[in-house]
Amino acid sequence: MPTALQQLSAHRELSALRAVLECPQKASALREGAAVDSGTGPAWLVFLCSEQLPGWPDVRTHDDHGSMPCGSVLDYRPTEQLLQSHADLWLTPLTGVDPAAYGGAWSDVLDQADRALLARAEREAGSEDSPLQSMLTIMGMACWSAAEGDLKQAAVALGYCETIALSL
């Protein structure tokens, strides 16, 4: 019999693999996000331990027996929604840049976020191998991809930035 994960993810194109929490625990539950469109599977699946469960919205929760680390997310959303999720979870809180102020122009959003991160790095004067410096490198790749019109690739870079942001 297929597991809940196999049933929920079968024959679906994955948009992103994400790590949205820094938690050393293995997951005890698999939580489904609402569907992107009526009749489709969940927009995302997140693996959570019992300590993290209360803070996450869901449509449905399934038991999981440690198949993934807590905070792992399988994301199936379209690129625009994935970018907005990055903004909501870490980009806007970290940089103060609100995508709504740029009318959906993600290249401008990412450029402004990059400037805010650079200003922070200059204020903190961290070492060249600090997490913030690593984030600036990857954010530069996201900016370049967005400027070239490749928002999907920009979202890939933001996924890595999201993981780095957990250590800031």
PyRosetta script that sets phi, psi and omega in degrees:
from pyrosetta import init, pose_from_sequence

init()
pose = pose_from_sequence("MPTALQQLSAHRELSALRAVLECPQKASALREGAAVDSGTGPAWLVFLCSEQLPGWPDVRTHDDHGSMPCGSVLDYRPTEQLLQSHADLWLTPLTGVDPAAYGGAWSDVLDQADRALLARAEREAGSEDSPLQSMLTIMGMACWSAAEGDLKQAAVALGYCETIALSL")
pose.set_psi(1, 131.3)
pose.set_omega(1, -179.2)
pose.set_phi(2, -66.6)
pose.set_psi(2, 147.3)
pose.set_omega(2, 176.1)
pose.set_phi(3, -73.4)
pose.set_psi(3, 167.5)
pose.set_omega(3, 177.1)
pose.set_phi(4, -58.2)
pose.set_psi(4, -41.5)
pose.set_omega(4, 179.6)
pose.set_phi(5, -61.4)
pose.set_psi(5, -45.1)
pose.set_omega(5, 179.7)
pose.set_phi(6, -62.4)
pose.set_psi(6, -41.1)
pose.set_omega(6, 180.0)
pose.set_phi(7, -67.2)
pose.set_psi(7, -42.0)
pose.set_omega(7, -175.8)
pose.set_phi(8, -75.8)
pose.set_psi(8, -26.0)
pose.set_omega(8, -175.8)
pose.set_phi(9, -105.7)
pose.set_psi(9, -5.1)
pose.set_omega(9, -176.6)
pose.set_phi(10, -59.9)
pose.set_psi(10, 132.3)
pose.set_omega(10, 174.1)
pose.set_phi(11, 58.2)
pose.set_psi(11, 33.6)
pose.set_omega(11, 178.1)
pose.set_phi(12, -121.6)
pose.set_psi(12, 143.2)
pose.set_omega(12, 178.4)
pose.set_phi(13, -82.5)
pose.set_psi(13, 124.3)
pose.set_omega(13, 179.6)
pose.set_phi(14, -81.2)
pose.set_psi(14, 130.2)
pose.set_omega(14, 177.3)
pose.set_phi(15, -86.6)
pose.set_psi(15, -37.6)
pose.set_omega(15, -175.9)
pose.set_phi(16, -161.5)
pose.set_psi(16, 149.8)
pose.set_omega(16, 166.7)
pose.set_phi(17, -107.5)
pose.set_psi(17, 128.1)
pose.set_omega(17, -174.0)
pose.set_phi(18, -131.9)
pose.set_psi(18, 155.4)
pose.set_omega(18, 171.3)
pose.set_phi(19, -123.6)
pose.set_psi(19, 102.1)
pose.set_omega(19, -171.9)
pose.set_phi(20, -100.8)
pose.set_psi(20, -5.6)
pose.set_omega(20, 178.0)
pose.set_phi(21, -134.3)
pose.set_psi(21, 148.4)
pose.set_omega(21, 172.5)
pose.set_phi(22, -104.2)
pose.set_psi(22, 95.3)
pose.set_omega(22, -176.3)
pose.set_phi(23, -138.4)
pose.set_psi(23, 129.6)
pose.set_omega(23, -176.5)
pose.set_phi(24, -78.8)
pose.set_psi(24, -5.4)
pose.set_omega(24, -175.4)
pose.set_phi(25, -81.1)
pose.set_psi(25, 157.7)
pose.set_omega(25, 169.3)
pose.set_phi(26, -84.8)
pose.set_psi(26, 154.3)
pose.set_omega(26, -179.3)
pose.set_phi(27, -69.6)
pose.set_psi(27, 145.6)
pose.set_omega(27, 172.3)
pose.set_phi(28, -115.5)
pose.set_psi(28, -7.7)
pose.set_omega(28, -179.0)
pose.set_phi(29, -146.9)
pose.set_psi(29, 151.5)
pose.set_omega(29, 173.6)
pose.set_phi(30, -115.8)
pose.set_psi(30, 119.4)
pose.set_omega(30, -176.7)
pose.set_phi(31, -110.5)
pose.set_psi(31, 134.9)
pose.set_omega(31, 179.3)
pose.set_phi(32, -95.3)
pose.set_psi(32, 137.2)
pose.set_omega(32, 169.0)
pose.set_phi(33, -88.1)
pose.set_psi(33, 165.3)
pose.set_omega(33, 179.0)
pose.set_phi(34, -61.0)
pose.set_psi(34, 156.5)
pose.set_omega(34, 178.0)
pose.set_phi(35, -68.5)
pose.set_psi(35, 147.4)
pose.set_omega(35, 176.0)
pose.set_phi(36, -67.4)
pose.set_psi(36, -47.8)
pose.set_omega(36, 178.7)
pose.set_phi(37, -126.8)
pose.set_psi(37, 154.8)
pose.set_omega(37, 178.2)
pose.set_phi(38, -57.0)
pose.set_psi(38, 133.3)
pose.set_omega(38, 176.8)
pose.set_phi(39, 86.0)
pose.set_psi(39, -0.1)
pose.set_omega(39, 178.5)
pose.set_phi(40, -102.2)
pose.set_psi(40, 170.8)
pose.set_omega(40, 177.2)
pose.set_phi(41, -71.7)
pose.set_psi(41, 178.8)
pose.set_omega(41, -179.1)
pose.set_phi(42, -62.4)
pose.set_psi(42, 147.8)
pose.set_omega(42, -179.8)
pose.set_phi(43, -67.1)
pose.set_psi(43, -31.2)
pose.set_omega(43, 180.0)
pose.set_phi(44, -153.9)
pose.set_psi(44, 158.7)
pose.set_omega(44, 174.3)
pose.set_phi(45, -128.0)
pose.set_psi(45, 129.1)
pose.set_omega(45, 179.4)
pose.set_phi(46, -123.1)
pose.set_psi(46, 137.9)
pose.set_omega(46, 177.6)
pose.set_phi(47, -97.7)
pose.set_psi(47, 125.7)
pose.set_omega(47, -175.3)
pose.set_phi(48, -134.6)
pose.set_psi(48, 147.6)
pose.set_omega(48, 171.8)
pose.set_phi(49, -85.7)
pose.set_psi(49, 170.9)
pose.set_omega(49, -176.6)
pose.set_phi(50, -62.2)
pose.set_psi(50, -29.3)
pose.set_omega(50, 179.9)
pose.set_phi(51, -70.5)
pose.set_psi(51, -30.7)
pose.set_omega(51, -175.8)
pose.set_phi(52, -92.9)
pose.set_psi(52, -16.4)
pose.set_omega(52, -175.4)
pose.set_phi(53, -53.3)
pose.set_psi(53, -45.4)
pose.set_omega(53, -174.7)
pose.set_phi(54, -60.0)
pose.set_psi(54, -25.4)
pose.set_omega(54, -175.1)
pose.set_phi(55, -86.4)
pose.set_psi(55, 2.1)
pose.set_omega(55, -174.2)
pose.set_phi(56, -117.5)
pose.set_psi(56, 130.6)
pose.set_omega(56, 175.8)
pose.set_phi(57, -70.4)
pose.set_psi(57, 159.8)
pose.set_omega(57, 177.7)
pose.set_phi(58, -160.3)
pose.set_psi(58, 166.6)
pose.set_omega(58, 170.9)
pose.set_phi(59, -100.6)
pose.set_psi(59, -37.9)
pose.set_omega(59, -177.5)
pose.set_phi(60, -158.7)
pose.set_psi(60, 148.8)
pose.set_omega(60, 178.9)
pose.set_phi(61, -123.8)
pose.set_psi(61, 137.9)
pose.set_omega(61, 178.7)
pose.set_phi(62, -120.1)
pose.set_psi(62, 151.1)
pose.set_omega(62, 173.6)
pose.set_phi(63, -67.3)
pose.set_psi(63, 144.4)
pose.set_omega(63, 174.2)
pose.set_phi(64, -136.0)
pose.set_psi(64, 144.8)
pose.set_omega(64, -175.7)
pose.set_phi(65, -115.0)
pose.set_psi(65, 52.3)
pose.set_omega(65, 174.8)
pose.set_phi(66, 76.9)
pose.set_psi(66, 29.1)
pose.set_omega(66, -178.2)
pose.set_phi(67, -73.1)
pose.set_psi(67, -22.2)
pose.set_omega(67, -178.4)
pose.set_phi(68, -142.4)
pose.set_psi(68, 159.1)
pose.set_omega(68, 173.8)
pose.set_phi(69, -67.9)
pose.set_psi(69, 149.0)
pose.set_omega(69, 176.2)
pose.set_phi(70, -59.3)
pose.set_psi(70, 136.2)
pose.set_omega(70, 178.8)
pose.set_phi(71, 95.4)
pose.set_psi(71, -2.8)
pose.set_omega(71, 177.5)
pose.set_phi(72, -75.6)
pose.set_psi(72, 136.5)
pose.set_omega(72, -178.1)
pose.set_phi(73, -128.7)
pose.set_psi(73, 134.0)
pose.set_omega(73, 168.2)
pose.set_phi(74, -103.5)
pose.set_psi(74, 117.7)
pose.set_omega(74, -173.1)
pose.set_phi(75, -111.0)
pose.set_psi(75, 129.4)
pose.set_omega(75, -177.4)
pose.set_phi(76, -116.0)
pose.set_psi(76, 9.4)
pose.set_omega(76, -175.3)
pose.set_phi(77, -75.3)
pose.set_psi(77, 156.0)
pose.set_omega(77, 172.7)
pose.set_phi(78, -61.9)
pose.set_psi(78, 158.3)
pose.set_omega(78, -173.9)
pose.set_phi(79, -54.1)
pose.set_psi(79, -45.7)
pose.set_omega(79, -179.0)
pose.set_phi(80, -59.0)
pose.set_psi(80, -42.2)
pose.set_omega(80, 179.5)
pose.set_phi(81, -70.3)
pose.set_psi(81, -34.5)
pose.set_omega(81, 176.9)
pose.set_phi(82, -64.7)
pose.set_psi(82, -44.0)
pose.set_omega(82, 177.1)
pose.set_phi(83, -61.4)
pose.set_psi(83, -42.0)
pose.set_omega(83, 178.8)
pose.set_phi(84, -64.2)
pose.set_psi(84, -37.1)
pose.set_omega(84, 177.1)
pose.set_phi(85, -62.3)
pose.set_psi(85, -42.6)
pose.set_omega(85, 175.9)
pose.set_phi(86, -59.8)
pose.set_psi(86, -43.9)
pose.set_omega(86, 179.6)
pose.set_phi(87, -61.0)
pose.set_psi(87, -45.9)
pose.set_omega(87, -177.3)
pose.set_phi(88, -65.4)
pose.set_psi(88, -42.0)
pose.set_omega(88, -173.2)
pose.set_phi(89, -80.6)
pose.set_psi(89, -37.6)
pose.set_omega(89, -174.2)
pose.set_phi(90, -146.1)
pose.set_psi(90, -34.0)
pose.set_omega(90, -173.3)
pose.set_phi(91, -65.6)
pose.set_psi(91, -51.3)
pose.set_omega(91, 179.8)
pose.set_phi(92, -66.8)
pose.set_psi(92, -46.0)
pose.set_omega(92, 177.2)
pose.set_phi(93, -59.5)
pose.set_psi(93, -35.2)
pose.set_omega(93, -177.5)
pose.set_phi(94, -78.7)
pose.set_psi(94, -35.2)
pose.set_omega(94, -172.9)
pose.set_phi(95, -112.1)
pose.set_psi(95, -19.2)
pose.set_omega(95, -175.5)
pose.set_phi(96, 80.3)
pose.set_psi(96, 3.3)
pose.set_omega(96, -178.3)
pose.set_phi(97, -87.1)
pose.set_psi(97, 120.5)
pose.set_omega(97, -178.7)
pose.set_phi(98, -102.3)
pose.set_psi(98, 116.9)
pose.set_omega(98, -179.7)
pose.set_phi(99, -56.7)
pose.set_psi(99, -28.9)
pose.set_omega(99, -179.7)
pose.set_phi(100, -61.0)
pose.set_psi(100, -28.4)
pose.set_omega(100, -179.6)
pose.set_phi(101, -72.5)
pose.set_psi(101, -11.7)
pose.set_omega(101, -176.6)
pose.set_phi(102, -115.0)
pose.set_psi(102, 12.0)
pose.set_omega(102, 172.9)
pose.set_phi(103, 54.3)
pose.set_psi(103, 36.4)
pose.set_omega(103, 177.3)
pose.set_phi(104, 83.2)
pose.set_psi(104, 7.3)
pose.set_omega(104, 177.5)
pose.set_phi(105, -85.7)
pose.set_psi(105, 86.7)
pose.set_omega(105, -173.7)
pose.set_phi(106, -63.6)
pose.set_psi(106, -29.2)
pose.set_omega(106, 177.5)
pose.set_phi(107, -64.4)
pose.set_psi(107, -38.1)
pose.set_omega(107, 176.8)
pose.set_phi(108, -69.5)
pose.set_psi(108, -40.6)
pose.set_omega(108, 178.3)
pose.set_phi(109, -59.0)
pose.set_psi(109, -49.7)
pose.set_omega(109, -177.2)
pose.set_phi(110, -68.0)
pose.set_psi(110, -35.4)
pose.set_omega(110, 177.1)
pose.set_phi(111, -62.5)
pose.set_psi(111, -44.6)
pose.set_omega(111, 179.6)
pose.set_phi(112, -67.2)
pose.set_psi(112, -38.2)
pose.set_omega(112, 177.4)
pose.set_phi(113, -64.4)
pose.set_psi(113, -40.3)
pose.set_omega(113, 177.5)
pose.set_phi(114, -60.6)
pose.set_psi(114, -43.4)
pose.set_omega(114, 178.3)
pose.set_phi(115, -62.2)
pose.set_psi(115, -40.5)
pose.set_omega(115, 179.3)
pose.set_phi(116, -65.8)
pose.set_psi(116, -40.1)
pose.set_omega(116, 178.3)
pose.set_phi(117, -67.0)
pose.set_psi(117, -39.5)
pose.set_omega(117, 178.0)
pose.set_phi(118, -63.3)
pose.set_psi(118, -42.3)
pose.set_omega(118, 178.2)
pose.set_phi(119, -62.7)
pose.set_psi(119, -40.3)
pose.set_omega(119, 177.9)
pose.set_phi(120, -64.2)
pose.set_psi(120, -43.3)
pose.set_omega(120, 179.4)
pose.set_phi(121, -61.4)
pose.set_psi(121, -39.6)
pose.set_omega(121, 178.9)
pose.set_phi(122, -67.1)
pose.set_psi(122, -38.8)
pose.set_omega(122, 178.1)
pose.set_phi(123, -66.0)
pose.set_psi(123, -41.6)
pose.set_omega(123, -176.2)
pose.set_phi(124, -83.0)
pose.set_psi(124, -18.4)
pose.set_omega(124, 179.0)
pose.set_phi(125, 43.8)
pose.set_psi(125, 51.0)
pose.set_omega(125, -179.9)
pose.set_phi(126, -76.1)
pose.set_psi(126, 172.0)
pose.set_omega(126, 179.2)
pose.set_phi(127, -71.9)
pose.set_psi(127, 164.4)
pose.set_omega(127, -178.2)
pose.set_phi(128, -65.0)
pose.set_psi(128, -22.7)
pose.set_omega(128, -179.4)
pose.set_phi(129, -103.7)
pose.set_psi(129, 23.3)
pose.set_omega(129, 178.3)
pose.set_phi(130, -75.8)
pose.set_psi(130, 157.7)
pose.set_omega(130, 176.6)
pose.set_phi(131, -56.7)
pose.set_psi(131, -37.1)
pose.set_omega(131, -179.9)
pose.set_phi(132, -64.5)
pose.set_psi(132, -40.2)
pose.set_omega(132, 177.4)
pose.set_phi(133, -65.0)
pose.set_psi(133, -39.2)
pose.set_omega(133, 176.6)
pose.set_phi(134, -63.5)
pose.set_psi(134, -41.7)
pose.set_omega(134, 179.1)
pose.set_phi(135, -62.8)
pose.set_psi(135, -40.2)
pose.set_omega(135, 178.7)
pose.set_phi(136, -60.8)
pose.set_psi(136, -39.1)
pose.set_omega(136, 178.3)
pose.set_phi(137, -61.8)
pose.set_psi(137, -48.5)
pose.set_omega(137, -178.1)
pose.set_phi(138, -70.9)
pose.set_psi(138, -36.6)
pose.set_omega(138, 177.3)
pose.set_phi(139, -62.6)
pose.set_psi(139, -36.1)
pose.set_omega(139, 175.4)
pose.set_phi(140, -59.9)
pose.set_psi(140, -38.9)
pose.set_omega(140, 176.7)
pose.set_phi(141, -66.1)
pose.set_psi(141, -39.8)
pose.set_omega(141, 178.0)
pose.set_phi(142, -63.3)
pose.set_psi(142, -42.4)
pose.set_omega(142, 178.9)
pose.set_phi(143, -61.8)
pose.set_psi(143, -45.3)
pose.set_omega(143, -179.3)
pose.set_phi(144, -62.7)
pose.set_psi(144, -45.2)
pose.set_omega(144, 179.9)
pose.set_phi(145, -62.0)
pose.set_psi(145, -43.5)
pose.set_omega(145, 179.5)
pose.set_phi(146, -64.4)
pose.set_psi(146, -40.8)
pose.set_omega(146, 178.6)
pose.set_phi(147, -63.5)
pose.set_psi(147, -31.0)
pose.set_omega(147, 177.3)
pose.set_phi(148, -81.5)
pose.set_psi(148, -3.1)
pose.set_omega(148, 179.6)
pose.set_phi(149, 86.7)
pose.set_psi(149, 8.8)
pose.set_omega(149, -179.3)
pose.set_phi(150, -100.5)
pose.set_psi(150, 79.6)
pose.set_omega(150, -177.0)
pose.set_phi(151, -69.5)
pose.set_psi(151, -28.5)
pose.set_omega(151, 178.0)
pose.set_phi(152, -63.2)
pose.set_psi(152, -43.7)
pose.set_omega(152, 177.9)
pose.set_phi(153, -69.1)
pose.set_psi(153, -34.8)
pose.set_omega(153, 175.7)
pose.set_phi(154, -61.5)
pose.set_psi(154, -40.3)
pose.set_omega(154, 179.1)
pose.set_phi(155, -64.6)
pose.set_psi(155, -34.7)
pose.set_omega(155, 176.8)
pose.set_phi(156, -61.7)
pose.set_psi(156, -47.4)
pose.set_omega(156, 179.3)
pose.set_phi(157, -63.1)
pose.set_psi(157, -39.1)
pose.set_omega(157, 179.0)
pose.set_phi(158, -65.3)
pose.set_psi(158, -30.7)
pose.set_omega(158, 175.9)
pose.set_phi(159, -61.1)
pose.set_psi(159, -39.4)
pose.set_omega(159, 177.4)
pose.set_phi(160, -70.8)
pose.set_psi(160, -40.2)
pose.set_omega(160, 176.3)
pose.set_phi(161, -60.0)
pose.set_psi(161, -38.5)
pose.set_omega(161, 179.4)
pose.set_phi(162, -59.4)
pose.set_psi(162, -41.8)
pose.set_omega(162, 178.7)
pose.set_phi(163, -65.4)
pose.set_psi(163, -42.1)
pose.set_omega(163, 177.9)
pose.set_phi(164, -64.2)
pose.set_psi(164, -38.6)
pose.set_omega(164, -178.1)
pose.set_phi(165, -59.3)
pose.set_psi(165, -25.7)
pose.set_omega(165, 178.9)
pose.set_phi(166, -61.9)
pose.set_psi(166, -25.4)
pose.set_omega(166, -178.2)
pose.set_phi(167, -95.2)
pose.set_psi(167, 0.3)
pose.set_omega(167, 179.4)
pose.set_phi(168, -87.7)
pose.dump_pdb("model.pdb")
